[in-house]
């Protein structure tokens, strides 16, 4: 680790202003950024902690029935407070990392970093959620732009995410036991007008939708509808935990399990 300054603004306005300083970087729960700093893969001069901004914390229902979650809300809070309205999302949040991670890590931090093995990107893309920042609204299909890459502009802060609540949903994760990240994770959500399937942990391009599975499940929402379908191993991650072919195979397995459990 190296020396840096840290600021803790209490409002979004103050945080946006602080991020205009040269060498400044936003800090959510720190579950991705702090290990990155320890590995010296990033070296910001000033960290702008967002943990003291109460206006970006909490869970509520909007007038149109969407589940609104502040970007500064921890995984543990989502697991507890979303359970009544969106059990699929709450269950996913309850299995992120370990208790220490769940009580520090935040929704906004996960989405801003867009780690290719993080769970929340699959939930956001799998529901077609809307990411709200201090400047605009971004549809999930436009937000994720590749591994560790998003549509966020320099200094832009995620303030809230709005999730359309599905009729049925479930997230299945094949856990990498050392990190507890997803070796492959699949979020399936069934709506009146169709099904969305989002996959994390598998692709070198980051989270993605499996459109063939969405079409098949839209006609028959059952695991048997996935028979004969597979994702190509091209662009799948290959490492000491699994080959590209192994991950491609797991995508089909975990999707089937998610559908059955939804």
N, C-alpha and C positions, 0 to 999 in steps of 0.2 A: 504494500500500500504506500501511498505518497501523500504529501500534505495538500489539502485543499480547503477552501472556505465552504461554509454551509449556511443557507438562509432558510427561514421557515415563515413565509408569508401566510397571512390568515384569510386572504381573499383572492379570487381568481384574477382580479385586476392587478393586484400587487405581484402576483406570480408571473403574469404575462410581462409586466414591466421588468421584473428581475431577470427574466430569460433573455432580455435584449442585451444584457451585458456580454462582452466577449468572453468566450470560454465557459459560459454557463450551460448547465444541463439539468433537466427536470429529474426529480427522484420521487418515485412512488413508494412502494413498500421495500424496494431495494433487493428483492429476491433474485433478480437478474443482473441489475446494474452493479451491485456491490461485488459479486464474484468476478464480474468483468473488470472492475477496477483492480481487484487483487491480482488478476492475471495480466494487468497492464495492457489490456486490449483497448482501453479508453483512458483518457487523462484530462477530464474537465477541470477547470480551475475553480469553479464554483458550482456546488450542487444546490438546486432550488427544491427543497423538500415540500411536497404537496400535502403532507399528512395533517397539517393544522387547518386546512380549508374545509370547514364544516359543510359548506354549500355543495360540495361534490361527494358527500357521503350519504348513504341511506338507500332504502328500497321502498318503492311505492307503486301504485297503479295509476296510470293516466286515465283521462276521461274516455279515451277510445279503447281502453282495456289492455293496453300494452304494459309490460312490467318495466318500470324505469329504475335503473340502478346507477347511482353516482359512481363516477370513475375512481373515487378514493375509497370505495367500500371494499372491505377485506373479504377474502374467500369465505372465512368463517361466518361472517355476517350474512353473506348471500346464502350459504348453506342453511342458515337458521331462518332467515326472514323471507326467503323465496319459496320455501317448502309448500306453503298453502296454495299458492297460485301457479307455480311452475316447478313441480317436483323433479322433472328431468334435469333442469338446470341446477337446482339445489343439490341433488345427488351428485352431479358432476363436481360442483364446488367442494363438496364434503370429502372428496377423494384426491384433491390436489395436494401434492407433497405430503408433509406431516403437519402436526398441530402448530409447530412454530411457523412454518411457511404460511399456513392458512390464516394465522392471526396477524401476519405482517403484510403478505402479498395482497395486491389490489387488482381489481378488474382493469382499471386504466393502465396500470403499469404493464400488465400482461399484454394488452393489445398494442400499446405503444412500442414495445420491444418486438412483438410478433416472432417470438422464438418458434422455429419450425416444429418443435415437439410440445409446445404449450397446449393446454386444454381449451382455454377460453376462445381462441380463434375458431375452433370447430363449432362451438356453441353459437357464436355470433354469425358465422357464415351459414351454419346449418339452419338458423331461424330467419335469415334475412333481416337481421337487426339493423338499427340505425345508430351510427356513432355520432354523437353530438360534441362539438368542440367549442372553444370560445369564439370561433369565427363562423361555423357553418354546420350543416348536417351531411354526413357521408353514408351512403348505402354500403352495406357489408360487401356486396359484389364489387364495389369500386375501391374499397379500403385496402384490402390485402393485395400487395403487388410483388410478392416474392419473399424469399427467406430474409428475415429481419428488415423487410422493406414495407412501408405503408404509404398511404396518401397524405399523411401528415406533413405539413410544411414546417420549416424551421421556427421554433418558438411556439407552435400551436399546441394547445392543451386539450386533451379529452376531458369533458366534464360529465358526460352521462352516456349511457347506452340504453336504447329502448328495444325491448324484445317483444315481438308479436308472440302471444302465448299459443302454442299449438294444441291440437286436440290430443295428440299422443307424442311422446318423445322419450328418448333414452340416449345415454352416452356410454359406450363401451371402450375401455382402455386396456391395451396390453402393456403392462407396466414394465419399464426398464428398472430392475430392482434397486440398483445403486442410486440413481437420481430421482426415481419415481416420476420421471417424465414419461410421456407416451412413446413407446416404441411404434405403436400405431393406435390412434384413437379415432372413433367414428361417432359423430352426433347425427341422429336421425330425428326428423320432426315432420309430423303429418298434420297438414292443414286441410281445410275444406276444398281448397283449389289445387292441391297437389302435395308432393313430398319433397323435402330437401335432405340431402345427405352430404355432410362435410367431413373430410378426412384430415387429420393432423398427424405429425410424427413420421410420415412415410415418404414424402416427396422432397426432392432437392429444391423445389420451387415454393415450399411452404404449404400452408393449408389450401385445400382445393375441394371443389364439388365433384361428386361422382354422378354425372348426368345420366348415364345408362341405368344406374340403379334407381335414380329418381323416377325415371319413366316407368320402369318395371314395377316399382312399388306403388306408383300412382294408380296403376291398373289393378294391382293385387298386393295389399299391404301385408305380406307374409314372407317369411324367410325363403320359402320354396320359390318365390318369384325371382330370386336372385340366381337360381340354377342356370348354369351355363355362362354367367357373366363373370368377367374378371377385368382388373385394371392392368395395363401393360407395365412391365418392370422398368421400362425406359424412364429415366429421371427419378427412379426411386433411390432412397438413401441406401448406401451399402457401407457397413462398418463392422467392427468386431462383434456387435450385438446381432447382426442379421444382414443377409444379402439383399439386394434389390428384389430378387424373386421371392424371398421369404416375406418381405414386407408387402409385396403385391398380393401374395396369398393371404396374409393376415387381414388385409383390407376387406376382402370378401367374408372372411370368418367373423370379424368383429361387426361388420354391418348386419349380418344375419342374426347375431346375438342381440344387437341393439334393437332390431325390429321385433324379435321375439319378446324382449323384455319391456318394450314400450307399452 
